[in-house]
Amino acid sequence: MRSTGKRLAVHLHPRAERAVKRGHPWVYAEGIRRLRHGGQPGDLAVMFDRENRFLAIGLYDPASPIRIRVLHRGSPRKIDEEWLLGRLGASLDRRQELRGQDTTGFRVVHGENDGLPGFVVDRYDSSLVVKLYTSAWLPHLQAVLSCLKDLIGPERVMLRLSRTVQAVADPSAFADGQTLHGEEPSGPVIFRENGLRFEADLVSGQKTGFFLDQRDNRALVEGHASGGAILDAFSYTGGFSVYAARGGARSVTSLDASRPALAAAERNFAHNRDDRNVSAASHRALEGDAFELLPRLRDEGRRFDMVVLDPPAFAKAAREVPRALRSYRTILRQGLELLRARGVLVAASCSTRISATVFVELVQETAAAAGRALHVHHVTGHPADHPVGFPEGAYLKCVFARVDAG
C-alpha cells in the first residue's frame, strides 16, 4: 500500500494489548496508553507491548472511536501492495464455491472478518462496489483499486462511503456513489443469485445495492413457499418475494415504506418472468410503514401462510437495545397475528447488539404471549461469503418457525 508518509509508535493499555493478542481487530481510543505523535487518517500505527516488543500494525483513524484497525499481528511485516494483493486474493479464494451456484452477486471482502478491517467489497456480475467504514482507507484507495483490477478485472468499480466517512472525507475527492473505474452505470446493474436475476442500484441503493447476506435465507423461504400466500414485510427490492414466487407461492405481497424499492421489486419480478412459477404468482406491492400496515391487514381479515419479517437494525448501540427489543416484540406479534395455522414465521435481525440466543427467546416469548404455539425448525446465521471472525462481526440471525395447528 502507498504510504501516507508516517508510522506511529503506539503503546496500549493492558486490556487492549490482551485483546489484540487474542486476535481482536479493533483498538479503541481509550485503549491507547501512549502515542508519540499525532496521526492522520491512514497512517500505519505500529503497536508495541509492555516490553517494547512488536505487537501488531494497523491503520490509524483519529476521527473514529475505533482508533486503530489491526491489519497484522505477531511478527513485523511490511504492509505494502504485495501484502494487500495476498490478503485480497485469499479472500477471493474463499468464495470459489459460489461460482458453481449460478451466482454472480456475492461479498468478496467482509472487512475485519477477512483480515481487512474497515472496508468491504461486493461483486455484482462484472461490477465491484468498495464500501469504506473508516477514512483510514482513503489514502490507500488507489492501491486497493490496483489490486482489484489485477485479481478480478472488473468492468467498473464503484465507491460507497458510510455516513461517518462521508462526514470527514473531502467531497471534492471522494463521494458516495462515485465511479472509481470504468463507465458510470446508466441505471441498476443485473446480477444472478441461485439462478434468479436481480438488479442492484450501485450508486444510491441500501448497503452496496442489495442485501447479499440474506441469500441462504431466501433459498430457505423458497423451499417453504409452495402453494402459499406470502407476506414479505420490509421487502426492500423483493428478494424474499421473488424466491417465494419461484418456490410456487400462489400470491406474494411485498410491503415496504420506499416507493422506489417497491418499483425495483416489480422489476425484479419482471426480470424472472421466464420462470413458470414466478410468472404464475400474483404479486402485490404495498407501500407504507409495516408497524401501521400489519394491523390494518389483520383488521381486513388478511391471513398468510408465511410472513417474512426482515426489518432494519433496531439497535446499533448498547443504549438502544431496550427500545429495539420492544420494536422486535411489536413487529413479531403483528406478524404472528397474520399467520394461519401451520403457517411459517421467518424473523430476521441484523442488530449486532442482540444475540441469536436472545432473539430466539424473544420470538418464542412473543408467540407464547400471543397464544400461538411455535415450533422453531431453523436458526441460521451468516452465509459463507459473510464469515464471522470476531464477536462483534456476528450480526445476522434468522428464525424459521411453524405455528402449531392447535
LINQUIQUI-V591456 format. One record per residue. N is the residue number from 1. RES is the residue in three letters. PHI is phi in radians with two decimals (* if undefined). BURIAL is + if it has 24 or more other ideal C-beta (glycine too) atoms within 12 Angstrom, else -. Layout:
n,res,phi,burial
N,RES,PHI,BURIAL
N,RES,PHI,BURIAL
This chain:
n,res,phi,burial
1,MET,*,+
2,ARG,-1.30,-
3,SER,-1.23,-
4,THR,-1.48,+
5,GLY,1.71,-
6,LYS,-2.53,-
7,ARG,-2.08,+
8,LEU,-1.82,+
9,ALA,-1.53,+
10,VAL,-2.25,+
11,HIS,-2.01,+
12,LEU,-1.87,+
13,HIS,-1.21,-
14,PRO,-0.92,-
15,ARG,-1.11,-
16,ALA,-1.16,+
17,GLU,-1.06,+
18,ARG,-1.10,-
19,ALA,-1.10,+
20,VAL,-1.11,+
21,LYS,-1.09,-
22,ARG,-1.34,-
23,GLY,1.89,-
24,HIS,-1.19,+
25,PRO,-1.53,+
26,TRP,-2.09,+
27,VAL,-2.15,+
28,TYR,-1.40,-
29,ALA,-0.96,-
30,GLU,-1.26,-
31,GLY,-1.46,+
32,ILE,-1.54,+
33,ARG,-1.52,-
34,ARG,-2.61,-
35,LEU,-2.32,+
36,ARG,-1.18,-
37,HIS,-2.37,-
38,GLY,-1.13,-
39,GLY,-2.03,+
40,GLN,-1.93,+
41,PRO,-0.98,+
42,GLY,1.67,+
43,ASP,-1.09,+
44,LEU,-1.49,+
45,ALA,-1.72,+
46,VAL,-1.68,+
47,MET,-1.71,+
48,PHE,-2.15,+
49,ASP,-1.51,-
50,ARG,-1.16,-
51,GLU,-1.63,-
52,ASN,1.13,-
53,ARG,-1.71,-
54,PHE,-1.01,-
55,LEU,-1.98,+
56,ALA,-2.94,+
57,ILE,-2.40,+
58,GLY,-2.70,+
59,LEU,-1.64,+
60,TYR,-1.68,+
61,ASP,-2.37,+
62,PRO,-1.22,+
63,ALA,-1.65,-
64,SER,-1.95,+
65,PRO,-1.02,-
66,ILE,-1.45,+
67,ARG,-1.32,+
68,ILE,-2.32,+
69,ARG,-1.82,+
70,VAL,-1.32,+
71,LEU,-1.75,+
72,HIS,-2.67,+
73,ARG,-2.45,+
74,GLY,1.87,-
75,SER,-2.15,-
76,PRO,-1.00,-
77,ARG,-2.62,-
78,LYS,-1.27,-
79,ILE,-1.71,+
80,ASP,-2.44,-
81,GLU,-1.15,+
82,GLU,-1.12,-
83,TRP,-1.08,+
84,LEU,-1.10,+
85,LEU,-1.06,+
86,GLY,-1.14,+
87,ARG,-1.19,+
88,LEU,-1.18,+
89,GLY,-1.10,+
90,ALA,-1.13,-
91,SER,-1.11,+
92,LEU,-1.13,+
93,ASP,-1.07,-
94,ARG,-1.21,+
95,ARG,-1.80,+
96,GLN,-1.01,-
97,GLU,-1.09,-
98,LEU,-1.22,+
99,ARG,-1.16,-
100,GLY,-1.60,-
101,GLN,-1.95,-
102,ASP,0.91,-
103,THR,-2.23,+
104,THR,-2.05,+
105,GLY,-2.11,+
106,PHE,-2.84,+
107,ARG,-1.47,+
108,VAL,-1.56,+
109,VAL,-2.30,+
110,HIS,-1.91,+
111,GLY,0.92,+
112,GLU,-0.92,+
113,ASN,-1.28,+
114,ASP,-1.98,+
115,GLY,1.35,+
116,LEU,-2.27,+
117,PRO,-1.14,+
118,GLY,1.71,+
119,PHE,-2.63,+
120,VAL,-2.19,+
121,VAL,-2.28,+
122,ASP,-1.97,+
123,ARG,-1.90,+
124,TYR,-2.19,+
125,ASP,1.03,+
126,SER,-1.66,+
127,SER,-1.91,+
128,LEU,-2.08,+
129,VAL,-2.15,+
130,VAL,-1.74,+
131,LYS,-2.02,+
132,LEU,-1.83,+
133,TYR,-1.94,+
134,THR,-2.59,+
135,SER,-1.25,+
136,ALA,-1.10,+
137,TRP,-1.51,+
138,LEU,-1.01,+
139,PRO,-1.15,+
140,HIS,-1.87,+
141,LEU,-1.13,+
142,GLN,-1.15,+
143,ALA,-1.15,+
144,VAL,-1.04,+
145,LEU,-1.07,+
146,SER,-1.05,+
147,CYS,-1.16,+
148,LEU,-1.13,+
149,LYS,-1.10,-
150,ASP,-1.16,-
151,LEU,-1.42,+
152,ILE,-2.07,+
153,GLY,1.12,-
154,PRO,-1.23,+
155,GLU,-1.19,+
156,ARG,-2.64,+
157,VAL,-2.30,+
158,MET,-1.87,+
159,LEU,-1.96,+
160,ARG,-2.12,+
161,LEU,-2.12,+
162,SER,-1.14,+
163,ARG,-1.07,-
164,THR,-1.17,-
165,VAL,-1.25,+
166,GLN,-1.01,+
167,ALA,-1.21,-
168,VAL,-2.01,+
169,ALA,-1.30,+
170,ASP,-1.24,-
171,PRO,-1.13,-
172,SER,-1.36,-
173,ALA,-1.95,-
174,PHE,-2.37,+
175,ALA,-2.44,-
176,ASP,-1.11,+
177,GLY,1.58,+
178,GLN,-1.27,+
179,THR,-1.55,+
180,LEU,-1.57,+
181,HIS,-2.68,+
182,GLY,1.47,-
183,GLU,-1.47,-
184,GLU,-1.09,-
185,PRO,-1.14,+
186,SER,-1.44,-
187,GLY,-3.12,-
188,PRO,-1.05,+
189,VAL,-1.74,+
190,ILE,-1.78,+
191,PHE,-2.40,+
192,ARG,-1.99,+
193,GLU,-2.44,+
194,ASN,0.87,+
195,GLY,1.51,+
196,LEU,-1.61,+
197,ARG,-1.82,+
198,PHE,-2.30,+
199,GLU,-1.91,+
200,ALA,-2.36,+
201,ASP,-1.55,+
202,LEU,-1.35,+
203,VAL,-1.50,+
204,SER,-2.40,+
205,GLY,-1.21,+
206,GLN,-1.09,+
207,LYS,0.94,+
208,THR,-1.89,+
209,GLY,2.31,+
210,PHE,-2.82,+
211,PHE,-1.62,+
212,LEU,-1.16,+
213,ASP,-1.25,+
214,GLN,-1.68,+
215,ARG,-0.96,+
216,ASP,-1.15,+
217,ASN,-1.21,+
218,ARG,-1.08,+
219,ALA,-1.12,+
220,LEU,-1.16,+
221,VAL,-1.04,+
222,GLU,-0.97,+
223,GLY,-1.24,+
224,HIS,-1.91,+
225,ALA,-1.68,+
226,SER,-0.96,-
227,GLY,1.33,-
228,GLY,-1.75,+
229,ALA,-1.72,+
230,ILE,-2.03,+
231,LEU,-1.97,+
232,ASP,-1.93,+
233,ALA,-1.51,+
234,PHE,0.98,+
235,SER,-1.25,+
236,TYR,0.91,+
237,THR,-1.66,+
238,GLY,1.50,+
239,GLY,-1.03,+
240,PHE,-1.09,+
241,SER,-1.09,+
242,VAL,-1.15,+
243,TYR,-1.06,+
244,ALA,-1.07,+
245,ALA,-1.10,+
246,ARG,-1.13,+
247,GLY,-1.32,+
248,GLY,1.78,+
249,ALA,-1.05,+
250,ARG,-1.42,-
251,SER,-2.58,+
252,VAL,-2.35,+
253,THR,-1.98,+
254,SER,-1.76,+
255,LEU,-2.03,+
256,ASP,-2.73,+
257,ALA,-1.41,+
258,SER,-1.77,+
259,ARG,-1.13,-
260,PRO,-1.04,-
261,ALA,-1.13,+
262,LEU,-1.19,+
263,ALA,-1.10,-
264,ALA,-1.17,+
265,ALA,-1.08,+
266,GLU,-1.06,+
267,ARG,-1.18,+
268,ASN,-1.14,+
269,PHE,-1.11,+
270,ALA,-1.11,-
271,HIS,-1.10,+
272,ASN,-2.09,+
273,ARG,-1.17,-
274,ASP,-1.26,-
275,ASP,-1.44,+
276,ARG,-1.04,-
277,ASN,-1.21,+
278,VAL,-1.09,+
279,SER,-1.13,-
280,ALA,-1.40,-
281,ALA,-1.30,+
282,SER,-1.43,-
283,HIS,-2.12,+
284,ARG,-2.13,+
285,ALA,-1.72,+
286,LEU,-2.17,+
287,GLU,-1.65,-
288,GLY,2.69,-
289,ASP,-1.33,-
290,ALA,-1.02,+
291,PHE,-1.12,+
292,GLU,-1.65,-
293,LEU,-1.40,+
294,LEU,-1.08,+
295,PRO,-1.08,-
296,ARG,-1.14,-
297,LEU,-1.09,+
298,ARG,-1.05,-
299,ASP,-1.16,-
300,GLU,-1.38,-
301,GLY,1.47,-
302,ARG,-1.28,+
303,ARG,-2.37,+
304,PHE,-2.29,+
305,ASP,-1.54,+
306,MET,-2.62,+
307,VAL,-2.15,+
308,VAL,-1.82,+
309,LEU,-2.07,+
310,ASP,-2.25,+
311,PRO,-1.33,+
312,PRO,-1.18,+
313,ALA,-1.12,+
314,PHE,-1.49,+
315,ALA,-2.32,+
316,LYS,-1.82,-
317,ALA,-2.48,-
318,ALA,-1.02,-
319,ARG,-1.16,-
320,GLU,-1.58,-
321,VAL,-1.06,+
322,PRO,-1.00,-
323,ARG,-1.13,-
324,ALA,-1.09,+
325,LEU,-1.10,+
326,ARG,-1.14,-
327,SER,-1.15,+
328,TYR,-1.06,+
329,ARG,-1.07,+
330,THR,-1.13,+
331,ILE,-1.24,+
332,LEU,-1.14,+
333,ARG,-1.06,+
334,GLN,-1.11,+
335,GLY,-1.17,+
336,LEU,-1.10,+
337,GLU,-1.14,+
338,LEU,-1.70,+
339,LEU,-1.56,+
340,ARG,-1.28,+
341,ALA,-1.01,-
342,ARG,1.25,-
343,GLY,-1.29,+
344,VAL,-1.93,+
345,LEU,-1.71,+
346,VAL,-2.07,+
347,ALA,-2.15,+
348,ALA,-2.02,+
349,SER,-2.40,+
350,CYS,-1.99,+
351,SER,-1.58,+
352,THR,-1.00,+
353,ARG,-1.25,+
354,ILE,-1.98,+
355,SER,-1.27,-
356,ALA,-1.08,+
357,THR,-1.07,-
358,VAL,-1.11,+
359,PHE,-1.19,+
360,VAL,-1.07,+
361,GLU,-1.06,-
362,LEU,-1.11,+
363,VAL,-1.05,+
364,GLN,-1.17,+
365,GLU,-1.14,-
366,THR,-1.14,+
367,ALA,-1.12,+
368,ALA,-1.10,-
369,ALA,-1.14,-
370,ALA,-1.54,+
371,GLY,1.30,-
372,ARG,-1.98,+
373,ALA,-1.44,-
374,LEU,-1.96,+
375,HIS,-1.98,-
376,VAL,-1.40,+
377,HIS,-2.03,-
378,HIS,-2.56,+
379,VAL,-2.27,+
380,THR,-1.88,+
381,GLY,-2.16,+
382,HIS,-1.62,+
383,PRO,-1.28,+
384,ALA,-1.08,+
385,ASP,-1.51,+
386,HIS,-2.18,+
387,PRO,-1.15,+
388,VAL,-2.00,+
389,GLY,-1.99,+
390,PHE,-2.78,+
391,PRO,-0.94,-
392,GLU,-1.21,-
393,GLY,-1.38,+
394,ALA,-1.58,+
395,TYR,-2.10,+
396,LEU,-1.63,+
397,LYS,-2.55,+
398,CYS,-2.48,+
399,VAL,-1.88,+
400,PHE,-1.93,+
401,ALA,-2.45,+
402,ARG,-1.88,+
403,VAL,-1.35,+
404,ASP,-1.13,-
405,ALA,-1.24,-
406,GLY,-1.22,-
